[in-house]
Amino acid sequence: MPTRHGYFTMGLDCEIEWPSKEQKVTFRGHTITLRPETKEHAPSLVLKMDGAMTECDARRLLQEFLSGYSWIRQGGVAEMFSVTCSAAPMAVGKGKGRLISDAPIEHIPDPGDAKAKLALALYREAMSVNVIPYKFLGFFKVINVLHGKGNEQQKWINKTMNSISDSRCLARIADLSKTETDLGKYFYTSGRCAVAHAFADPVVNPDDPDDIRRLASDLPVIQALAKHAVEQELGVKSYSTILSEHLYELEGFRDIFGTEIVQRLKAGQQVGSENVLVPKRLSMRLQGRKQFRSFENMRVQVIPQERGIVALQFESEQGGLVAIVHLCFAEERLVFDATRFLGLEDDGSVEAAECLRDAREFFKYWLANGVTEVWDASQDLRLGRSEPVMPVNMRPDWDAADAAIREAEELVQRRREKTD
């Protein structure tokens, strides 16, 4: 198949969360554009082909991206059809409704292991099927990736059953245990084989409501087993695990500091500032918000702090703006409290007024569930990010915040006029 130039567009039929506006995601070095659903058009993916890949390469890349996205969002998504056009991405006709989410798309798994890739593809396929028997069979196929023979699959199910903690699954397991002495055999013969083979005994009859009802009750259990196989056996972390570990909060700093320093910090040891090497200039940003000039390319220095914590002091190039960010390696947290560690020394200059305006607007959006990010702008690399701010026992006065921003902007204008 020849390589192509142009745009490869994949129309989707999905039940998964999807952005309401265009969002670009980098996956395996390629930029993928997620386009929203409109009144006329279905959600779609767009990949610009640079002449180095075939249509087959493009489809494979997008399919594997979707498998990873389906895994972290735990929802179904499937290709309706795809088309290549040299001039511009084409639109795709409407599908069915879905959830909308404009949250940043991060932590897409891209395993190097072939079995893990296949398991993600099968898991997405199962999530995307809207027929209960085939959905059940789809999840069972994930187990089949690990074990090829029926008796091995049954043994694995019996061994793994104790790891399930979901309340719905536990209730179904308890109910089945009243009549079934071997749950592995039950799920294999009355589930997998009964769906896959018309000559099996028992067999799932699509016209028999009792068969469909029984499989629907078993479905959460087999999905939980498939999920365990992907995460625990094949090493693809689920989104909930990623969030619980918080390793992403200090990911970039961990790479800069190195294993030895990070281990000492995690152990709560004192590490001298001379041993903590950070770029001399970094930027502070709020996820999903505009960049504030006063918070870009700030001078950075490490200041003395208690054991296990690295404190970074950010200073604006001009204007006297100062912010302190704490890197807490023992808890794997990046912490920034704008109510305590954001300050300004006003020297009467235009630059100080601009810093005041930016600081007040930054503070407003920080308070509105803001996620603080630290970036090395010279490399366009995010080094860390905080959790969203969750104000407690307070009701922000947004009108007052907007008034304070306007007041600062007026101060900027007065000082500019004074210096002209």
N, C-alpha and C positions, 0 to 999 in steps of 0.2 A: 504494500500500500504506500503510495507516495506521500511525502511530507507536504504540509499545506501552510499557506499564509491566510490570515483572516480571523474570523471570530467563530468559535464553536459555542453554540447556545443549546442548553439542555433544559427543556420544559419539565416541570415536576408535578407529580401528584403527591401531596404530602399532608400529614396530620401533625407535623412537627411545628414548633415555634419558628416563625419566619419574620425577618425585618419588615418594617413598614416603609423603609427608604433604602436606597442602594447602600450596600456595605461591602467593603473590600476586605478579603482575608488572604494572607500569605500562607500557602501550603506547599511544602516541598520545593520552595524557591519560586513558585508561580503565583501570580495574583489572580484570585478568583473573585468575580463580582456576583454578589447575591442580589438579585433584582426582586422587588416586591410584587405582590399581586395587585392588580388594578381591576376596575370594573370590566375591562375587556380581556385582560391578560393574566395568565397563570404565573405563579412564582417561577423563577428560572435561575440558572447559573450561566455565567459567561466567562469563557477563557479565550484570551487572545493568543492565537497560534503564530509563532514567529518564524515558521519555516523549518523548525528543527523537530517537529513532531507530526505524527500522522493523526488522522481522525480517531483511530483506535487508541493511540496514546492519550489523546485528549479525553476520550470517553472513560478510559481506565482511571486517569487521574481524578476526574470529577466523581466517578463512582466510589473511589476509595476515600475521597474527601467526605462524601455523603455518609459512608459507613462510619467514619469517625464522628461526624456531627450527630448522626442518629444515636450513636453510643452515648455521647455526653448529654444529649437532650432526652434520651430514652423515648423516642417517638419514631413513627414510620415515615419514610420518604422514598419515592421511587421515580425513575425516569419515565416520562410519557413518550417523548421522542426527542431527537436532537437534529440540529441542522447547522451546516457551516455556510457562512456568507463572507465574502471578501471585503465588502464595503463597510458594514456595520452590524452589530448584533441584531438578530431578528426577534420579534415578539412571538409569544406562544399563547394559544387560546386558553380560555378559562378552565380551571378545575374546580374542586370543591373547597369549602371554607376551611380555615385553619386558625390556630392561635397566632397572634402577632407579638413579637418581642424585638425591641431594638437594643437589647443588652449586647455588649461586646462579645464576639464569638472568639473564644480562646480555648486553649487546652485540647485542640483536636488531636487525637492519638494518630500516630503514623508508625506502627510497629514494623520492625525490619523482618520479623519472623513470618514465614509464609503461612504457617498454621494460624497465627494470630490474625493476619490479614483476612484469611478465609473465614475465620470465626466471626469477625466484625461484619463481613459481607453477608453471611448467613443470618446473623442477628438482625441486621437492618431489613433483610428480606422478610424475616418473620414479623418484625414490627410493622411492616408495610402491608402485609396480607390482611384482607378484611373477611376472610372465611375461617372460622374457628378451627376446623380440622387441619387445614393447611398451616395455620399459624402455629398450632401445637407441633406439627411435624417439622416446621421450620426451626423452632427452638430445639427440638430433639436432634436435629442435624448438627447443631453446635456441639453437642455432646459427642456426636459421631466423629467430629474432628479429632477428639482426644483418643477415642477407642473405637476400633473398627468392628469388633465382634459383639454380638448381642449379649453374651454372658458377661463380657467385660463392662459393657455399658450398664447392665443391671447391678453389678457389684459396685461400680462407681456411684450410681444413684443411691444405693443403700448406705454407702460410706459417707456420702456428702450430705445426705438428708439432715443430719444433726447440725449442719452449719447454717441452716435456714432460720432466719429470725423474724421474717415478715409475719404479722399477726394473721392475715388472711390465709397464708400458706400453712401456718401452724394449725389453724382451725380445720383446714381441709385434710391435712396429714392425720390429725387426731380422728377425724371422722372415718377416713379410709382404714385406719389401723384397727377399727372395730371389726372389719370383715376381711381385711387383706393382711396376711402374715409376711408377705414379701413384696414391699412397695416397688422395688426395682423391677421385679418381674411384672407387676401390675402395669407400671407406666410403659414398659417395653411392649407387652402383648396387647393390652387393652387400649393403649395409646398409639405408640409408634407403628406397630404392625397392623393394628386395626384400621388405621388411616391409610397406610401405604399400600395394603394388599386387599383386593376385593375377595380373595379366596380364604382370608384368615378367619379364625374363629377365636374370639369375636371379631366382628367387622363393624365399622362405623358407617351407618346408613345416613347420608345427608338429608333424607326425608323423614328421619325418625327424631322427633324433638327430644326424646329422652337421651339419645346418644349425644346430641349437640349440647344439651344441658350438662351432661356428665363431663364432657371434654372442657366446657367453659369453666366448670368448677376446678378441673385439674390444671387449667392453663397457667394460673399464677405460680403454681409449684414448678412446672417444667420451665417457665421463664426464669424463675429464681435460680434454678439449677444451671441453666444456660449462662446466666449472668455470672454465677460463681465460676463457671468454667473459663469464661473470657478473662475475668479479673484475677482470680486466684491461681488458676492453672497456666494461663497464657500470659499473665503479667500486664494486661491492659487496664490501667486504673480507671475506675468509674469517676464521674464528675463529683459525686458526693465524697468519695475518698480524697480526691484532689483538694476539694474545699476544706475537708476536715484536717488535712495535713498542713495546709498553709505554706507549703514549700515554695509556691510561686511568688509569695510576697517578697522574698529576698533572693530570688533566683539569680539575678544578674550580679548582685553583690557577692554571692557565694562563689561565683566563677572568678571574680576579681580577687577576692581575699585568698582563695586557695584552700585546699582540704585541711591542712594543719591548723591554720588560724581559725577556721570555722569550727573545727572540733574543739579547740580550746575555748572559744566563745560559748559553744553549746554546753560545755562542761562548767560554765560559770567562772572561768579563770579570768584574771586581769590581763589584758593585752594592751601594751603601750601603744600610744598613738603613732609612734614611729614605725610600728610594725603593721599598721593598717594603711594600705595604699589605696587611695581613691583618686579618680580624675580631679584635676584642679578646678574644673568648671562643670557644673551640672545644672539641669533645669528641673523646676518643680511644676507639675501640671495636674489638672483634674481630669479624670477620665471622661471622655465625651464632651468636654467643654473646649472653648477656644483657648489658645495659648496667650498668657499674659506677659507682655514684654518685660515687665519688672521682675518676673520670676524665671526668665530665660537666661542661660549662660551666666549663672550666679557663681561667685567664688565659693569654694568649699574648703573647710578645714575640719579636722577631727578634734573634738574637745574632750577633755578627761571625763570619764563616766564610770559608773559602777560596773562590777564584773559581769561579763556576758553580754554587755550592751555597747554598741558603738553609736556615739552621738555625732551627727554631722551638722555643722553650722553653715547655713547658706547666707550669703550677703550679696545684695544687688550691686551691679557695677556702679550705679550712681543712685543717690536718693536715700540711703540709709535704711533700706529694708532688710530685716534679719529674720530668719526662720530656722528652727532646729528640728531635725528629724532623728528619731531614735530607731536603730536597727537592733531588735531584740532577738538574738539568735536562739536563745533557750526556748522561746515560745514560737519561733519562726514568724515573727511579726514585724512589720514596718509601721511605726506609730508616729503620727503627727497630730498634735492638738493645737488647732489654730487659736483657741481661747487662751492658751498659756504660752505658746512658743512661736508667736508671730508678732513682731514689733517693728516700729518705725521711729527713727530719729529725724525730726523735721528741722532742716537747716534753712528753711525759707526759700528754697530753690524750686524751679519748675519741676525738676526731676523728683524731688521729694513729694510734691503734690501728685505727680503721676504715679509714684509708688503708693501713695495713700489711696488713690482711686482704684488702682489694680488690687491692692490688699483688701479693700472693702468688698469689691466684686468677687474676688477669690474667696473671701470668708463667707459670703452669701451662698455661693455654690458649694463650698465645702460643707456648710451646715445642712444643705439640702441633700443629704445622703451621698456626699461627695467621696470619691475614691482618689486619694492622693497618689500620684505617680512621680518617680524620680527617673529622669532620662539623661542619657549621655547623647546630647543633640549632635555632637560631631560624628557619631556613628549611627544616629537614628536608632538607638538601642535603649529599651526600657530596662532599668536595673532593678526596680522594685515597685511595689504598689501596696497600698493599705486595704483594709476592709472598708466597706461603706460606713460613713458616719451615721450613728443612730442616736440622735438627741434624746436624752432622758429627763423627764420632769421639767420640760420647757416647751413653750409654744413660740416658735420664731415669728417675729413681726416683719413680714416680708415687705410691707409698705414702708416701714421705717428703714429697712435695709436699702431699698431702692432710693429713698430720699437721701440717705447718707452717701450713696454713690453719686447722685446728682450734685450734692453739695461739694464733693471732692472734685468733680469735673469742673464745676464753676470756679473752684480755687485754682485749678490748672489754668483756666482761661484768664483769670485775673492776673496771675503771675506772668503768663506769657505776654499779656498786654503791657505789663509794667516793665518788662525787659526789652520790649520792642523800641 
